[in-house]
């Protein structure tokens, strides 16, 4: 049953125009996106949509394609790829911290390893994405902005994320997985990657500030900045997060032992039961910074992009995203509703 919160928060829009611009990363999910694209196209066409496909061939292509489509007035852009492809599209849909086109909305058909943004939005496959389009439900969701050190150039860089960013073990795990074939799928790939990263990790000495206040100074294994609820192939890292409250859920994993990580905290995080456990600090805020003299790797939306020092803040309601009614209610809905 759709509750009062959902009715108040979810944007219910009129049926979209029949044209769908689709950005496909054929390499996503060890080639799964490319193999399944013909069936996706046939299913969308069967539902009466005209399809305008664009294929990526390398890093950055999805950003350029999305930016051009938004500037050209695209109403709906569908991402067929992984969380990394979706991240590139989000970075194309924002221009100077504002939507390149406020009317452009993003829909997902997740085909990558993690598929975590799709979990938050409820569009886990082509069928649920098409139902969400038919219902016309969108969320004006927040977007995170990260300023970090680019490991290739040594210069400060800036990038947006829709779901989760983190520094430490999570970023090491993402880097490890991105070097692998990912053929075992999201759950097994991330679990095995996390176990291997934990087995090799040593805590970092870090300083963390939230909204200008020092909240932690000591040994830590990871710092997480969550807009969505899931990361790393289904870990419910931020069970209380909202995609529309203008806040980040921030977690500091203190320098606990490897045995505690492997036998207690790792199993709990899959169920979202780690909050309140010893060694886990949970805060919320609009801005956070992490400093680490040794340098902690940083990842966002499953892609390893740089390292500390890191500053993260929130752009409220910056992205129009398609989602199912039930998922948008659970994830906090959005700040507006039509009509």
N, C-alpha and C positions, 0 to 999 in steps of 0.2 A: 504494500500500500504506500502510495506517495504521501509523505508527511508534509506538515505545514512548512517546515524549514525548507524542504525542496521546492515547494510551490513558490515560496517567497524568494529563494535565492537563484534558482536555475533560470536562465534566459530561454524562453520558448519562442523560437523565431518562426516566421512563415516558411513554407517549403522553399528550398533553394532553387536557383535556376538549374537547368539540366546539365550545364557544363561543369565538369570536374577537371581541374588541372592536377595531374598526378606526377610526382617526382619519385622515380624508382632508382634505388641503389641496387643493381643486380648482384653485387657481391655480398650484400648483407646476409647474415645467417649462413655463412659458408656457401653462398650461392642460392639459398632458399628463395630469396626475393625474386631473383631472375627466373628461377624455375617455375614459381607459382604465379608470376605476373599474368600469363595468358588466361589462367582460370579466374584471377581477380578481375581482369578487364572484362571477361565474358559476363561475370556476375553483375558488375556495375552496369554494363550495357543492358542486361536483362531487366534491370530496375529502371530503365528509361534514361540513363545518363549518357551524355556525349562525353567521350574521354579524350583529353589532350595530354598524352604522355611525354615526359622528358626523362632521359636516362643520365645518370651520373657516370663519370669515368674516372674520377679521382677526388682527393680531398679538396673541399671548398666549392665543388661544383653545385651542391645543393643550396648553399648560401647564395651564390650568384643567381641561380635559377629562381629561387624564392623571391629575392629582392626585385628582380626584373618583372616577375609575374605580379607581385604586389603593386609595383609602380604602374603596370599596365592595366590594373583594375580587376585582377582575379578575385572572384568572390570566395571560392573554396580551393584550397590546396590540400591534396591528399599525399601523405608520406607513406611510401612502401619501402620499408627499410628498418634499420635498428634504431636504438636510442641515439646513437651517434649521428645518424642521418637526420633524425628529428631535431637534434641540437643544431646542426648546420642550418636547417630550415628556419628554426627560431631566430638564429643570428641573422638570417636574411630578412625576416619579417620585421625586425626592429632596426631602426635607423636613427642614430643619435639619441638613444634611450627612449624613443617614441615609435609607435607602430608606423611602418612604411606606408601602410594603408589601413586605417581603422576598420574597414569593412571586410578585410580578408580574414578568413578563419582557417584554422589548421585542423585536419582530420588525420587519424592514424590507422594504418593497417600494419601492425607490428610484425616484423619478419626477422629481427635480429636475435642476439643472444640473450639480452636482458629483458626486453619488452616491458620495462617498468613504468614508463609514462602511460602506456596503454592500460596497465592495471589501474592506475589512478583515475584515468578518464573512462574506464569501462569499455573501451574499444579494443578488445583483445584479438579480433579477427575481422574479416571482411563483412561477415554477417552482422556483427554488433555495430560496426562502423556505419553500415547502411541503415540499420534501425535508428541510430542516433541522427543521421542525416534526415531520415524521414520524419522523425519527431521534431527536428529543427532545434535541438537543445545545445546550447553552448555555455561555456564559462568564460567570463572575463578574468582570466587567471593571472596571478602574479608571476613575475619572472625575476630570477636572481641575476645580479651582475657581479662579476668577479674581476678584480684587478690582481694580477699575479706576475711572477717573473717567468718569462719565456726561457725555457732551458736551451733553446737553439741559439737565441740571439743574446741572452743575458739582459734583455731590456724588459721594462714593464709593459704588460699587455692587458687587454680587457676583453671579456667575452661574457655572453649571456648563457644561463641555463634555465630550463623549465622544471626540472625534477629535483635532482640532488647533486651537490658537489661535496667533495671531502678531500682531506689531506691526511697522509699517513698510510696505514695498512690497506685501506680501501683503494687508494690510488696505486699502490704496489700491485694489488690483486688485479686491477683493471689493466695495468701495463702487462702483467704476466699473461692474462687471458688474451689480450690483443695480439700477443706474439704467438699464440697457439692456434690450432685449427678451428676451435669452437665446435667441432663436429658432434660433441656429446650433448649439446644443448645448454640452455641457460643455467638450470639448477645445478647440474653436475659440474659444468665448467666453472661456475662461480664458487661452488662449495670446495672443489678440489683446489682452485686457485687460492681461496682464502686459507685453507689448511696449510698449503705450502708457504704462503706469505707469513702466516703466524709462526710457523716452525723456524723461520729464518730471521724474524724481525727483532730489532732492539728498539726500545722506546726512545723518543726524542725529548729533549728539553724544550718546552714551548711556553709562550706567553699568549694568552687569549683575552681579548677585550670584547665586550658586547655593549653596544650603544655607549661607547666611551668609558665604560667602567671595567677595570681589571677583574676578571672572574676566575682566572686560573693561571698559575705560574709554577710549572713543575714538569714531571715526567708524564708523557702521554703517548698512546699508540695511534690515536686517530682523532680528528676533529671533523664533524659532519655538519653540513648546512643543508637542511631539508625544506623544500617547498612542497614536494609530493611526499607520499607515504612509503613508497617502495624503492629499493635499489638493489643492485647486485643479483639480479635474476629472481626477485621475489622476497628478499628480506624485508620485513615490515619494520624498517628502521625508525620511522616517525609515525606511530599509530595515531597520534593526536594532531598531526599537521593539517592545515587548511591551505588550499591553493588560492584563497581569496581574502585572507585577513591582513595582508600587508606585513606579515611577520615571517621570519624563518624559525624553524625548530632547530636548535643547535645542540649538538652532543659532543662532549669531551670524554673520550675513553682514557682513563688514567693508566699509568704504566703498570697494569696488572700482569701477573705471570702468564706464561703460555698455557699452562694446564687450565687455569681459570677461563682463559679465552676459548680454548677448544672444547672443554667439557661443560661449561656453564653458559657463558655469554653468547657464543656463536649459536647454539641451539635455541636460546631464548629469543634472539633477534629475529629469527624466521617467524616466530609467533607474535612478535611485538611485545614480549614480556620482559624486556631488559630494563625498562625504565624503573628507577628506584633501586636497582641492584647496586651493591658495592662496586665502586670503580667507574660508574656511569653517571656523569653530570648532565642534566637536561635543563636547557634554558630556552627562552624565546627572545627575539630581538629583531630590530630593523637593520642593524649593521653589526658586523663582527670583523675582527682582525686576528690573524695568527702570525706570530713571529717565531722563527726557529733558526738559530745560527747555523745548524748543520744542514738545513734545507730539507723540507718534507715534500714529497711528490704530491701534486694536485691532480684530481680528475673531476670531470663534470659530465653527467649523463653518460657515464661509461667510457669516456675518452680521456686518456692521460694527456694533459696539455701544458703543464708547467710545474712550478714549485713555489714554496713560500719565499718571501712574505706575501700574504694574501689579505685582501680586503674584500668583503662580501656585503652587498646591500640589496634592497628589494625595490623593484619597479612595480608598484601596485597596479593590477588590472591591465597589464601591458599587452597581453596575448589573448586573442579570441580563439578558443579551442572547442572543438566538437566533442561531446561526451554523452554517455547515457544518463537518463534521469536519475537512476539509482546511484550510480557512481558519483555523479556531481553532488548529490545530497550527502553522501558519506565523506566526500573530500571538501566539503564546505560550501559547495555551490559557487555563486558569484554575486557581485554587488548590485546587479541591475536585473530587472525583468521587463520583458516587452509588454507594450500596450498598457 
